[in-house]
Amino acid sequence: MPLENHQDRAVLVLNPGEKDAKLIASLLEKVGLDVMHASNTNDALDLFSGPAQSARLLVIDEAVSPASMPAFLNCVRSLDPGIRILLVSGREDFDPSEPWVESTTHSFLMKPFRRAKFLASVLQLTGEPLVRTA
């Protein structure tokens, strides 16, 4: 369904890897969420001034821009204070208890993680039911 009709179900995925982005999009679309993809922070900010303006969730891979991640997330939060942010990282030396992580994100997942755990985190952050009934 077109994004314009379901902006309250929109998720912006910021991930530099094409393969990972496609997998994430496929998982999220299967549970009825509309997915937009950006491969870098500039593209994501462009989307926030347009189609992603009403996104409920930003799923971001910390590998996109590790050095500027705190500034980027603060910018996103200033554009949309209500957006939920799920941060993922695959770096063993990444510390999710750093103050910038705790002050800008709502949830954190360390890669690798199971699809079910990822979906549960997304559904919890978006307020979607974990089980849909007919």
C-alpha positions, -999 to +999 in steps of 0.1 A: +000+000+000+012+035-007+031+052+021+008+083+020-020+061+033+000+045+061+025+071+074+018+060+109+031+026+100+063+039+083+098+028+093+130+043+081+159+019+078+194+035+077+218+007+068+248+009+045+245-028+034+222-035+005+218-072+015+210-063+052+186-035+041+167-059+019+164-085+046+152-059+072+127-045+047+114-079+039+109-088+076+092-055+083+069-056+053+057-091+063+043-076+095+026-048+076+050-019+081+059+005+053+097+007+049+119+034+035+156+029+031+186+052+033+222+042+030+238+072+046+229+100+070+224+127+043+199+106+025+181+099+058+179+136+066+165+143+031+138+117+038+130+133+071+121+165+053+098+146+029+083+111+030+098+100+063+084+130+081+058+108+098+079+077+103+073+061+137+106+043+139+142+047+127+162+015+126+198+025+123+230+005+120+258+022+139+282+013+111+266+040+089+286+068+105+301+059+138+320+091+144+290+114+137+263+091+151+256+112+183+252+144+163+230+127+136+207+112+162+203+145+180+194+161+147+168+134+140+153+139+175+152+177+169+133+171+136+109+146+152+110+144+190+085+115+189+104+092+167+115+059+182+151+048+175+164+013+174+202+012+172+221-019+161+258-026+160+281-054+152+312-040+167+325-059+197+340-028+212+307-008+210+294+003+244+256+007+245+258+023+279+275+054+266+255+085+275+248+095+239+232+060+232+210+062+263+199+098+256+191+094+219+179+058+214+150+037+227+164+002+222+197-014+212+205-048+196+239-063+192+245-082+159+242-110+152+206-113+165+177-136+157+150-123+134+124-129+161+142-107+185+146-080+160+109-081+151+099-082+187+119-050+193+104-033+163+069-042+171+073-031+207+087+003+196+060+008+170+032-003+193+022-030+169+007-062+184+032-091+186+004-114+172-022-103+147-057-116+150-081-119+121 
